[in-house]
Amino acid sequence: MLAANSHGDDGALGDDGSMTTTDSLVDIVAGLRCTFDSGVTRPLRWRREALLSLRRLYEDHTDAMATALMADLGGGKPRLCGELFGVPNINMALDNLEFWAADRPAKHEWALGWSFVRPEPKGVVLIIGAWNFPIKQLVEPLIAALAAGNVALLKPSEHAPAIAALLALLLPKYLPPSVARVVQGGVAETTALLAQPFDHIFYTGSAAVGRYYRPPSALIGLNQPVPLARSRLCPSLHQPTWPFRFLLFS
């Protein structure tokens, strides 16, 4: 098991996927932030071990993923092909980890000394998945988050309940809950999550729901970057008057 700090009771999920009183969303996010603040996720060695653990999850449970996908979406095992891009993406991250994390020279205006840009992890990341690619749209942002030294909270789509339950069962066996956590549920849980202080939010889904992702951040005064994956329907858009960077990409 990958080593990480543990903070408090891991709690439980109700039969309907909602949170029980033993483990509030506030406690979950606070535990994730405590892990990040401890610095345990920053070393490249830790990031590499986390990515290798995630790859083992794929390798050990391909058949279980296929069964859950067929239960949620129908079709046969070939449906899983579109969900397995996580493995080559993990390999790519492993191959490029040192390069991505390396200092980059920057313009220096003085005769003595030097300047550089150092990539730093953001902190606690929220990943909200979609029903049509319920594994891919959760795990691929998780790969990026772990490679950058972040911790993550994953919210699977409530419209893919078999996959959501499977990921909630499997992920703690490969990554400590104090590093990566799955929260199941629907609109109420997602609304409650958006009230929490995340440092970055990944969202994949409809434009109607995507419009909701700005107000909570604005209300609590956070500068939250929010990549919104909207298939081929959106150009790149940035509004300087918004209180946080807001990116739509195809």
C-alpha positions, 0 to 999 in steps of 0.5 A: 500500500502506498504510504500517506498520512491518515486523518480520522475515520474513513467513514462509510457510504449509505446504500444509496451512495449518500454520505452517512453522518460518520464522515462529512464532506467537510471532514473528507476535504479537511483530511485531504488538505491535511495530507497535502499540507504535510508535504508527503505527495510532493516528492517525485518518488511518491508521485511515481509510486502513486501512478504505479498503484493506479496502473495496477488497479487497471491491470488487476480489475479489467474484467470487473470494470467491463462487467460494471460498464455493461451493467451501466451502459450495455454493450460488450467488452469492446466498450471497455476499449474507450475506457482503457486510455488511462494505462498509456496515459499513466505510462506517459506520465511516468516517462515525463514526470521528471521533465514536467516537474523540473525547474525552467529558466526564466528571464533575469534582469540582473547581472548576478544570480538567476531566475527560474520557474518551478512547477508546484502542486495546487493542493486539493482537486475535485474531479466530477465525472460523466456517465458516458465515459465513467472511468476515463473521465475520472481517472485521466484527471486523477492521473494528472493530479497525482503526477503533479503532486496533488490529492483528489476527491472523485465524484462519479456520475450517479447515472453510472452507479455500478462503476461508481460503486466499483471505484469506491470499492477498489480505489482505497485498495490502491491509494490511501483514502487520505490521498484519493477519495470517492464520494458517491451521490447525486445533485445534493452531494455535488452541490455540497462538494461545490461549497468546499474550498477546492484548489482546482475542479475538473468537470465533464458534462452538460453545458446546463450543469456546467453553468452552475460551477461558477456561482459557488466559487464566486460566493465563497471568494475562491480563485478556482480554475475549472476546466469544463470538458464539453465535447465539441460544443465549446470554443475557448472562453475567458472572461477577465471580470470573473473572480476565477479563471474559467476555461471551456475547451473542446 
